[in-house]
């Protein structure tokens, strides 16, 4: 399976809903993710996650 932006958005929405975020907060995060997808490579994003404490 290849990387898919829509799947990443779906995972994000599911996680935020389960944590109790409201629709305005979720929309803000989704809007930011659209911009990040356009400006950050998959490799850079993966490296950011791999080096994080999360």
ABEGO torsion letter per residue (X at the ends): XBBBAAAAAAAAAAAAAAAGBBAAAAAAAAAAAAAAAAABBAAAAAAAAAABAX
